[in-house]
């Protein structure tokens, strides 16, 4: 097995830690929504995008953020309503 230079290992670990920190932000509803919007670019439907982000949240925290896609939609709608007022 080839040995990697220490600097390359440090860079890889640093990138990994940054990615975990970004995932950990999913606990915040606004960050969850931001991740959802990013997934909407590639996902065929909004519901699929929601499930992709929800799987990440479940992997990190051991439970879903929202009970269902409809629950997410209602919560998102309520937050947007508050932002507009």
Backbone bond lengths (Angstrom), bond angles and torsions (degrees), N, CA, C in turn:
res aa  C-N    CA-C-N  psi(-1)  N-CA   C-N-CA  omega(-1)  CA-C   N-CA-C  phi
1 X - - - 1.448 - - 1.532 108.97 -
2 X 1.345 117.51 128.10 1.469 119.48 -178.88 1.526 111.13 -71.13
3 X 1.313 114.34 144.97 1.469 119.78 178.15 1.515 109.27 -89.51
4 X 1.332 115.14 136.47 1.461 121.21 177.98 1.522 109.43 -91.74
5 X 1.314 116.70 146.53 1.467 118.91 175.13 1.531 109.52 -64.21
6 X 1.309 115.40 146.74 1.460 121.36 -178.58 1.521 112.11 -55.45
7 X 1.306 118.37 -39.39 1.468 120.98 -178.95 1.537 110.79 -63.24
8 X 1.320 116.84 -37.38 1.465 120.39 179.00 1.532 110.88 -68.04
9 X 1.316 116.29 -38.88 1.473 120.88 177.40 1.526 109.45 -64.67
10 X 1.328 116.76 -44.68 1.465 120.48 179.39 1.522 111.21 -61.56
11 X 1.327 117.80 -41.89 1.461 121.30 178.71 1.523 111.10 -63.63
12 X 1.320 116.65 -43.10 1.464 121.23 179.79 1.523 110.46 -63.56
13 X 1.330 116.57 -44.94 1.465 120.08 178.39 1.518 111.56 -64.00
14 X 1.319 116.82 -40.28 1.454 121.37 178.98 1.536 110.69 -62.04
15 X 1.320 116.54 -44.08 1.469 120.53 177.34 1.526 110.93 -62.87
16 X 1.321 116.44 -40.38 1.461 120.93 179.27 1.529 110.75 -63.28
17 X 1.321 116.86 -45.23 1.472 121.17 179.18 1.523 110.18 -62.52
18 X 1.321 117.60 -42.21 1.467 120.80 177.68 1.519 111.25 -60.62
19 X 1.325 116.43 -41.44 1.464 120.50 179.51 1.522 110.99 -64.79
20 X 1.321 117.86 -42.00 1.468 121.72 177.43 1.521 110.22 -63.09
21 X 1.318 117.61 -41.17 1.469 120.22 177.90 1.527 110.77 -62.48
22 X 1.327 116.71 -40.93 1.463 120.04 177.72 1.523 110.87 -62.84
23 X 1.313 116.79 -42.09 1.459 120.37 177.85 1.530 110.39 -63.59
24 X 1.332 116.43 -40.84 1.464 120.21 -176.91 1.526 111.44 -63.00
25 X 1.312 117.35 -23.99 1.463 120.88 177.78 1.526 111.86 -66.84
26 X 1.331 117.10 -14.07 1.463 120.63 -178.35 1.523 112.81 -60.22
27 X 1.324 116.91 -16.90 1.459 119.38 179.16 1.530 111.31 -66.02
28 X 1.321 116.77 -28.41 1.459 122.30 178.06 1.538 109.02 -78.86
29 X 1.337 118.85 129.10 1.471 120.86 -178.02 1.536 113.69 -56.34
30 X 1.319 117.78 -38.56 1.464 119.79 179.70 1.525 111.62 -67.40
31 X 1.323 116.86 -38.20 1.470 120.82 177.87 1.530 110.51 -69.44
32 X 1.336 116.38 -37.02 1.459 120.28 176.64 1.524 109.13 -61.28
33 X 1.320 115.91 -45.49 1.462 120.28 179.39 1.529 111.46 -64.07
34 X 1.318 117.05 -38.61 1.458 120.91 177.86 1.533 110.75 -62.49
35 X 1.331 116.72 -43.37 1.470 120.79 177.12 1.527 109.92 -64.47
36 X 1.321 116.64 -38.38 1.464 121.59 177.48 1.534 110.18 -60.37
37 X 1.326 116.97 -46.48 1.460 120.71 -179.01 1.534 111.40 -62.88
38 X 1.314 117.22 -37.62 1.463 120.63 177.07 1.531 110.89 -65.21
39 X 1.330 116.64 -39.89 1.467 120.68 179.59 1.524 111.40 -69.34
40 X 1.317 117.31 -27.56 1.470 121.09 -179.71 1.529 112.07 -61.18
41 X 1.313 116.93 -25.10 1.464 120.78 179.99 1.520 110.83 -63.68
42 X 1.331 117.63 -41.44 1.457 121.92 -175.56 1.533 113.98 -99.85
43 X 1.318 116.78 -29.34 1.464 120.24 -175.40 1.529 110.68 -72.19
44 X 1.344 117.21 145.92 1.468 119.85 -178.85 1.536 113.55 -69.19
45 X 1.345 117.38 -26.90 1.466 120.79 178.89 1.526 109.66 -139.39
46 X 1.310 116.04 161.76 1.461 120.45 175.92 1.522 110.26 -63.10
47 X 1.311 116.85 -38.62 1.462 120.16 -179.07 1.526 111.14 -64.02
48 X 1.324 117.10 -39.89 1.473 120.40 177.09 1.534 109.85 -63.77
49 X 1.328 116.52 -42.33 1.467 120.65 178.10 1.522 110.21 -59.95
50 X 1.328 116.43 -42.97 1.470 120.64 177.97 1.530 110.47 -58.72
51 X 1.323 117.00 -46.54 1.461 120.41 -177.08 1.532 112.28 -65.92
52 X 1.312 117.79 -33.07 1.467 121.10 176.41 1.527 110.05 -62.49
53 X 1.321 116.24 -47.41 1.466 120.82 -178.92 1.530 110.16 -69.34
54 X 1.316 116.18 -38.44 1.475 119.77 179.43 1.527 111.00 -63.81
55 X 1.329 117.35 -36.37 1.470 120.25 177.08 1.523 110.77 -63.18
56 X 1.326 117.65 -39.77 1.466 121.09 176.79 1.529 110.06 -61.56
57 X 1.325 115.44 -45.90 1.469 119.98 -179.60 1.523 110.09 -60.94
58 X 1.318 116.64 -44.22 1.468 120.75 -179.41 1.526 110.41 -63.15
59 X 1.317 117.28 -40.30 1.458 121.16 179.36 1.528 111.02 -62.55
60 X 1.328 116.52 -39.43 1.463 120.69 -177.86 1.522 113.23 -77.76
61 X 1.318 116.75 -42.73 1.454 120.41 -169.61 1.524 114.32 -111.36
62 X 1.334 117.35 -5.20 1.462 120.22 176.67 1.513 114.86 79.49
63 X 1.313 117.24 6.37 1.466 121.08 176.86 1.521 109.02 -156.57
64 X 1.316 115.73 162.25 1.462 120.71 178.66 1.521 110.25 -74.87
65 X 1.304 115.73 152.24 1.468 121.50 175.35 1.525 109.68 -75.14
66 X 1.329 115.66 -42.49 1.466 121.80 -178.12 1.534 109.13 -122.67
67 X 1.316 116.14 154.76 1.462 121.07 -179.09 1.525 111.69 -68.91
68 X 1.331 116.62 -30.49 1.464 120.69 -177.36 1.525 108.92 -164.48
69 X 1.324 115.10 172.98 1.461 120.34 176.73 1.527 110.10 -61.23
70 X 1.330 117.23 -41.06 1.470 119.94 179.08 1.526 111.81 -63.70
71 X 1.322 116.94 -37.75 1.458 120.79 176.80 1.525 110.39 -61.90
72 X 1.325 117.10 -42.02 1.464 121.92 176.23 1.524 110.50 -60.96
73 X 1.331 116.80 -44.32 1.469 120.67 -179.17 1.519 111.55 -61.70
74 X 1.328 117.04 -42.83 1.468 121.07 179.81 1.528 109.75 -64.30
75 X 1.323 116.54 -46.27 1.464 121.04 179.97 1.525 110.93 -61.39
76 X 1.306 116.14 -43.52 1.468 121.57 179.19 1.529 110.69 -63.04
77 X 1.307 116.17 -42.90 1.456 121.20 179.19 1.529 111.04 -62.51
78 X 1.322 116.67 -42.03 1.467 120.57 179.64 1.532 111.28 -65.95
79 X 1.334 116.77 -41.12 1.475 119.32 177.64 1.524 110.68 -64.11
80 X 1.332 117.09 -41.02 1.464 120.21 179.09 1.525 111.49 -65.58
81 X 1.306 116.51 -35.98 1.466 120.97 178.14 1.529 110.13 -63.33
82 X 1.318 116.52 -42.84 1.472 121.35 179.25 1.518 109.89 -65.15
83 X 1.326 116.59 -40.32 1.476 120.48 179.97 1.522 111.42 -62.88
84 X 1.327 116.64 -36.39 1.473 121.21 -177.44 1.524 112.14 -73.51
85 X 1.319 116.96 -25.51 1.475 118.44 -176.01 1.503 112.93 -89.62
